[in-house]
């Protein structure tokens, strides 16, 4: 039997990663020019997380004012935790529980890139986590805010990635029983 593959600590594994969905709420989506792309990629990541056993968490901004998590995501996520702070890294108990469970990486998806995503990512780094952002599963109302936020996060040590890269990073091996479903997700197009 071959020795297990030694992987870089920069790569996410299904057992050391949390997929954190942030503020994908109908009222916020309504003003997102790339809302369809954001929902599609968030949904694909959630659909991959389930068979691979990746932990999923969700936060929503002022749900009493901005509404619940968008329906296609809500049915795939645990009950979201409301927040009023822009950073979703404001719950010490949750972060401590993740750390105790061996979580090293937190993959962020949602809106808006330059506000809640950026503040959460930078806060997570300061708390000792490796923050990652799937750039095709986040967005801002204005392209300049989105672009500058990605540059700012990257210069702060946040690793940028894409949905498809994450799918295969979590899966690791084409012999994995979940590979077919992961491959099918990768083959989807936004129009399907």
Secondary structure, 3 states (H helix, E strand, C coil): CCCCCCCCCCCCCCCCEEEEEECCEHHHHCCCCCHHHHHHHHHHHHHHHHHHCCEEEEEEECHHHHCCECHHHHCCCCCCEEECCCCCCCCHHHHHHHHHCCCCEEEEEEECHHHHHHHHHHHHHHCCCEEEEEEEEEECCCHHHHHHHHHHHHHCCCEEECHHHHHHHHHCCCCCCCHHHHHHHHHCCCCC
